[in-house]
Amino acid sequence: MFYTLKQLFWSLLLASSIVIGIFVFIDGSEFYKNVNMYMMIFLLDIAIFIRFVRNWKYISMPYAQNLYGRFLHNTFLGLRDRRTVFLDLFLFKKSVKTSSNLLEVVYKKIGMQRFALYYYNFIAINKEQYEKNAEKIIHYLGYHQFTISVEPIFRKMVRLVFYRLPHFYRYFDVINFIQNPYGIFLGLGKDGLIYRDFAKLDHHLIVGETGAGKSNFMHVLLFSILNRKCFKSVDRIYLIDLKGGIELKRYENINKMKFVYDIKKLDELLNDIVDQMNIILKSLREKNIRKAQKYTFIFFDEIGAISSYPDKKLRESIFRKLALIAMQGRAAGILIFAFAQKIDNTILPSIIVNNLQSRVLFKTSSDHNINLIDLKENLREKFTMEIQDFQKGRCIYKDGDTSEKIMVQTPYIDDVTLNTLINLYEKNYPKLCALEST
């Protein structure tokens, strides 16, 4: 509190000195007779005082959390070292908004909130201090339902983005605002609608306990791929469901989709996919092209079911082909999206796991699952929320290209919406594909 009062005093003194200096320049030695000077000092001091009262906790936060820059230099005599400490200064608070007012109305309706605090230091900003103290900062400011993202700006500034994602929202709440025809829609993050560039897609591994929202996320991904612009680049989508076929069978009548629920047929299918991959890679080499322009997607609903099959020879055959696809498939445009409750070496060979570079982590208490994204301690510093406390649909998405990790809330798609959209695609896509081929 003393630090904040001291800062207030110096701010008032500095403002008054600047005003006096201006009037000395204008009126010379008669400046003290100008009533306007005293009025301006009074109004300016009132404005500064109001700013301090309104932003008291933001201004005092660097002092309370030891957020400072330290400058080491020699004294004038050079006999001993002296350290000068400069506390970070609060600049201003700003709401974070999109360019669409209608979308902001939707965000407000579903409970999404975002704002940013800006801090400056005369020496340098220590980003790590903010990341390590993220939980303490949230507690001190009283924003217990928010998550912090620390973003350095320029050389001596930092931007703290506080965001609270909605606990629940429906796919139809945002469907009219999904305007990126070449991006895979993932959900809502601190920057609003989150996409993954369709042209930069790689293999995905999605893990989380039962009921965490993995299956719902799979439907979100499939509907993004079924987007008309993206669908033109799709050669085939294979849907593998080895736990009864309940979740994915409803898609089987959509053009370009093939549904498999038998493990022996899966082995045969993978034979065909590997052959197709080799043909594509050979063609790319001959034409000196780095990447295929058409995509084949393989969606596995619970890939761990393969390891529970009693026929060891069949299991090894499937894993061997999956390993080849995981290593070489991206260049050929053949991408794996593997969903599982838990992943370790007994469930999926490490050679496959290591090549599924994009990772999505839903609610889980398994350290094996968490370590697929990062160490638990690192994730706690970045997101200030325990992964085992995630609500349904909340996940951490790790981009396989950039290794960037973001928190995402995926939309909920109920059965009525799901069946309505699937029926729509069943009726329209044969016509669209016929137009595409002409």
C-alpha positions, 0 to 999 in steps of 0.5 A: 500500500505504501508503494502505491501511495508513493507512486500516487504522490510522485504522479501528482507531483510530476503532473503539477510540475509539468503544468507549472512548467508550461505556464512558466514558458507562457507567462514567464515570472508572472505565472503564479498569478494565472488562475487557469494554472491552478484550475488545470493542476486541480483537474489533472490531479483529480483525474490522476486520483480517480485513475488510481482509485479505479485501478488500485489493485492493478497498480499495486499488483507488481509490488505485491508479486515482486514483479520488477526489473533489476539493473546492475551497475558500478558506483561512481568510484567503482569500488562496489556494485549497486543494484537498482530495482525498477518495479513494473508499472501498470499502464492501462486496462483494455477490453479484448474484442473482435471486429464483429459486434454480432459475434461479441453479442454471442460471446456475451450471451454464452459467457465468454469474457476477455480483457487485457492489462498492460505493464511497462518496465524501464529496464526490461520485462521479465516474462517468466516472473509473470508466468510463474506467478500466474496463480498468485496474480489471479488470486490477488486480483480476484479473477478466480474463474479466469486464465492468464496468457502472458504476451510480451510486447516490444522490448519493455512491455507485457500484455496480460490477457485474462480470459474466461471461456464459456462452460457450455455453448452449442454448435449453432451458437457460432455456426454463422460466424465460422467464416474461414472456409479453409480452416478446421474449426476447433472451438473458442480460445482466448482469441475467439474462434480458433482454426487450424489451417487446412493446408498445414494439417498433420496427424492428431492424437486426442486423449481424455477420459470417458465423458470428457468430450472427445466424441463431440470434438470428433463431430466438430472436426468432421463437420469442418472437413465437410465444409464445401471449400475443404471437401473439394480437397478431400479424396476419402474419409475413413471412419474406424470404430472398433467399439461397436460402431455406434458413434460413426455409423451414421456418417456412412451414407455421406459421399467419400466416407467409408465406415469400418467396425471390424478389425480384420477389415481394418487390416485389409483397409490399411493394406489398401491405404499403404499401397495408395500412399506408396503410389502417391509418394512415387508420383510426388517424387517423379513430379518433384512436388513436396506435398499432395493436394488431395487429402485422405483422413483416417478417424479412429474412435478409440484406437486403444481397442486394437491392443485389446484384440487377442490375435497378436499377429493381426495386432502387429500387422495393423500397428506396422502399417499405422507406423508407416502411415504415421511416418510417411502419410503427411506428405501423401496427404494421408492423416490420422486422427486417433482418439483414445482414453489413455495412451502409453507403450502398452496401448500404442507403440511409441513409433506411432505416438511420436509421429502424431505431432498435434495433440489434444488433451481433454479432462484426465488424471493420467500422467501418461496423457498429460505428458503427451502435451507437456510436463504437468508443472509447465501446464499448470504455470501456463493455464492455472487450471488443473487438467483433472478439473476440466469441464466437458469440452475443455481441452488443451490443443498443441499445434504440431507445427509450432508447438504452441499450446492453447486452451479451447472450449469445444461446442456441444452438438446434440443428437438432433443437430447432429442428425440434421446436419448429417441428413443435409450432407447426405442429400447435398454432397452427391450434387456438389461432387457431381458439379466438382467433377464437371 
